[in-house]
Amino acid sequence: MADQPGPRPSADAAAGPTGAAAPIARDSDIPIERQAVVPVAQGAGPAQPGDVSAKALQDDEFNHPNATVGTFAAGFGLTFSTMFKKVYTQQYPFEVFPTAPRYHGRHVLNRHPDGLEKCIGCELCAWACPADAIYVEGGDNTEDARYSPGERYGKIYQINYLRCIFCGLCIEACPTRSLTMSNSYELALDNRQDLIYTKEQLMAPLLPGMEAPPHPMRLGDDEKAYYTPRQDTGAPQSAANVAGRPVSGPAIEVGGHHA
């Protein structure tokens, strides 16, 4: 009757001449591209699939490249080059520097030059948001209560800044350029509820020459007058400067982004 394989030798049995046990490593500890060059452990009892000695790992050329002063300097060159540079600390909030011109900050719901809202309640921004941070509920305009050109307007508009990742996909999806992003970044609060901004908080303020809605359309008889490229000198447009505050400027082409 063939001999049956006995139990695996203990660490004492696998000890070397000095009595120290030979450490055993497994293939699972070695990257797959190195398993072919690491030999199986020798002298540690019957070889088991996946056994690799610690000495074999030490002799592995992938583990110990030929380290020289040059390679050491190359590895730490970037660290050494920055160790002695003067470090400048911005004293925020006492020193506030402007952001990049196209910085993605707090959102703004813009207005037409007569004060009507650009938002038409289409909900495309909410569908485009990958973080599900925008909630929009549209409403119908009437002749007695008109908030935007056309048939519908954004009755409820909310942005949850606990979810917003400031990717800008919402402003790319907006067909009327109602939603834009300002340079305002001070959104740190100690109340989670306060970080859900409502329509009233997001609407751009009324600039000189604008009329608070609801009111009839002032730029023409129908909504086409609001989305046709035109030269409208001096009419204020809602925008935001680097401080996140609305500023006024000439409306060069109202709706020109559709051209």
N, C-alpha and C positions, 0 to 999 in steps of 0.2 A: 504494500500500500504506500502510495507516494506520501512524502512528508508534507504536512500542512504548514503553510507559513505561520510562524509564531507571531506574537505581539511585537510591535516595534520597540527597539531598544530604548531605554530611558536616556535621560541626559547624562547620567553617570556612566552608562555603558558606552556612550558615544564620545566620552571625554578623551582628550589627547593625552600625550605623555605627562603633561603638567597637571592633569586632572581637571582642566577647564573644558567645559562643554563647548562644542563647536556650534556657533550660531547657525540656525537654519533659516533661509528665506524662501519664499514661495514665488512661483511665476507671476502670481497676481500682483506682487510688489514691483515687478519689472515691466517697463513699457514693452509693448508687443514687438517693436522694431529691434529690441535688444535681446529678446529671448533666444534668438538663434545663435548669438555669439557668447552667451554665458553658459559655461559647462555645468553639468549636473554635479552635485556635491559628491566628494569621494571620502571614504573613510569615516562615514557617519552612519554606519549600519546599512542595511539593505536600502538601495536607492528607491525612493518613492517618486512617482510622477509629480513634477512641479517643485522638487527640492533643489535649492541652489545655496551653496555655502557663502558665508560673508566674505571669505577671502577671494572667491571668484568675483564677487561684486567689486572688491577693491582693485582687482587686476583688470577689470573691464575698462577698455579705453574710452568708453563713453562716459564713465564716471569721473575719470581723472585725466583731463587733457593736460598737456605740457604747459603748466603755468609759468610765466616769466614776468619780469618787471614790466615789460612792454604791454603784455596782455592785462596785467593788473592796472596799469595806468590808463589803458584804453577803456577798461570797464568802469573806472571811477573818474574818468576825465570830466564828465558832465557835473558830477558831484563836486569835485575840486574847483571847477571853474565858477561855481555859484557860491562857494563858501565865503568868499571874501568880497562879494558884491554888497553894496549898501542896500539895505532893505527899507522900503518906504511903506509906512502904514497909513492908509487913508483914515482920517479922523471922522468917520461917519458916526452920527448924522450932522456933525458940525461942519464938515466939508463934504459937499455934494457935487459930484462931477457929472456932466452930461453923459448919457449912454450913446451907443451907436445910433445913427439916424434910423435904421430899420430894426431897432430893438423891439422884441415882442413883449409888450407890457399889458397893462389893463385895457380891456376892450372899451370901445366907444360906439354908441349908436348915433349915427350922424343925421343931420337934417338937410332938407333942401333950402335954397336961399330964401324962400318965403316962410320957413319955419315948419313946414310939414315934414313928417318923419319919412326917412328913406326905407325903413323896414316895411315889407309888405306881408309879413307873417307866413312866408312860404315854407319855413322849417328846414330849408336845405342845410343851414349851418348846424342844426341839431343832428341831422342825419350824417353829416360829414365828420362830426366830432368823434374821435376814437376813444375818448374817455367818458363819453355819455355825460358831459358836464353842462350841456345847454338844454334848457327846456323852453319851448316856444308854443304859444297857443294863439292862433290867429282869430281876428274878429272882422266883421263886415263894416265897411264904411257906408254911411248914409249921407244924404244931402244936408241933413241937419247936424250931423256929427261926423266930420271928415278929419281923419288924422294923417292920411297919406294919400298920394295920388293912386288912382285905380280903385279896385273893388275891396281889397283887404288891407289890414294893417296888423302889426304885432300887438295883440291885446295884453298878453302876458309874456314877459321875456326875463329869463333868469339864467345866470351863469354861476355854477358852483366852483369857486376857486380852490376848494379842497381837492377837486378832481382834475381841474384844468392843467394841461401840460404845456400850454403856450406854444403849440406846434404851428398855429396859423392856418390850419386846414379850413377852419370855419370862414375866415375872411376870403379864402380862395373860392369857396362855394357860394358866397353871397352874390346874387345876380345884380343887385342895385348899388353895391358899394356902401351899403348901410353900416355894416359891421367892419370896423378897423381896429387896429391895436395901437395904443399910445405908448409913450416911453415911461409911463408911471409904473413903478415896481414896488412901492411901499404897500404891501398887502398883508403884512404880519399882524395878526390880531390874537387876542386871547379867548375869543368866543367863536366857536365853529359856525353858529347860526349867522353871525355877521359876515362871514365869508361867502354867503350865497347872495350875490348882488342881484337886485331887481331892476326892472326897466327904468324906474325913476333914477336910480343911481348910475345907470349906464348911459342915459341920454345926454347928448352934448347940450350945453347951455344955449339959450337963445342969444344970438349975437345982434348987434344993432341992425335994424331993418327987418328982423324976423318977427313973426307973429305967433303967439302960442296957439297950437291946435286945441280944439277942432276949429277949422274955418275952411271956406271954399278954396279951390285952387286959384292961385294968384298969377301963375306964370303962363297960363293958357286955358283954353276951354276944355281940354282933356289931358289925360296923363302923358300923351305923346310929347307934349311940350317939355316935360321933365326929363325925357330920355333921348332927346334929339340934340346932336352936337350944335352948339351955338356960341356966339361971342356975347358974354354978359358982363360988361365992364362994371367993376365996382361992387357987384353983388356979393355979400359975404357968404363964405362957405364955412362949415364947422370942421375943425381939424384939431390937432393936438401938438403942442411943442414938446421939447425934451423934458419939461417939468410935468407933463401930463395935463396942462391947463389949456383950455380952448383958445385958439387964436383965430383971427379973421384974415381973409385974403380975397383977391378978386376971383370970381367964378369964371375961369377962362372957357372951359367947355363943360357945361352941365350935362352929365351923362355921356361924356366923351369916351368913357371906357367901353362903350358898346360899339364904337365906330370900328 
